Amino acid sequence: QSVLTQPPSVSGAPGQRVTISCTGSSSNIGAGYDVHWYQQLPGTAPKLLIYGNSNRPSGVPDRFSGSKSGTSASLAITGLQAEDEADYYCQSYDSSLSGSRYVFGTGTKVTVL
Amino acid sequence: QVQLQESGPGLVKPSGTLSLTCAVSGGSISSSNWWSWIRQPPGKGLEWIGEIYHSGSTNYNPSLKSRVTISVDKSKNQFSLKLSSVTAADTAVYYCAREYYDSSGGLFDYWGQGTLVTVSS
């Protein structure tokens, strides 16, 4: 039931830069609602990684950055490290009366080669 | 540091009712936050189930609304989820989470560790 679309997987060598896109619509990202990103390490709960489109909670390395434009958002990881191998989800609020109040992306698996 | 802990049966029979509780520690459930349930089927993505405020106000995902009830117990600092008429499609890891909501929407800043609920006879 995901309303936000992400690529299923991205990969990169250690030290490289990878980006993950998150495409929504006029009832969520395009309506001006913030996009947030979560990192889910294997077997663990999601952890807030980026909030308010581009802000990092305390403790999140600055190699993670986020941006938003129009009906889309992106997460970038620069200087990729082995410990970044995880699933990443974007999330936003949706104002559609017939849909879920909160929507998540389809998820992207990041593989460090 | 807010902590959330889910508890409840790990196995539910088809057509039965799934019941889970989320205990909140390190903070009050009566704070100015909403509290949510989110689930993740094995190998799949995240789905928001619904939310509750300490006043008892609720919002549910329309796709589950007819089967979901979320309640709060302020005296125990916990909230609960009931999902009725379950099928194998309801097999998932269920997470409880704290919301931070403002005019720009909401996010989930604290999560429980999750509990796997399997629907099987």
Interface residues (C-beta under 8 A of the other chain):
Chain A: Q1 S2 G32 Y33 D34 H36 Y38 T44 A45 P46 K47 L48 Y51 G52 P57 Y89 Q91 S92 Y93 S98 G99 S100 R101 Y102 V103 F104 G105 T106 G107
Chain B: S36 G45 L46 E47 W48 E51 N59 N61 P62 S63 Y95 S104 G105 G106 L107 F108 D109 W111 G112 Q113 G114
